[in-house]
């Protein structure tokens, strides 16, 4: 079973032209990604978030469990 978790993120370009994406799962727990393009930065962030969620689990605020018959 796959689970979809919507995580708000920010995307900025630094002074060197590198794109940086960041997101927080809960206070003090977040991930970052960077790349030459916005798409590359977001892809890198997705990898970091997937690893982080595998380690600490998704935050309760972002999940909803339903019993479906």
Secondary structure, DSSP 8 states (H G I E B T S, - for coil): --------EEEEE-TTS-EEEEEEEETTEEEEEEESSHHHHHHHHHHHHHHHHHHH---GGG-------
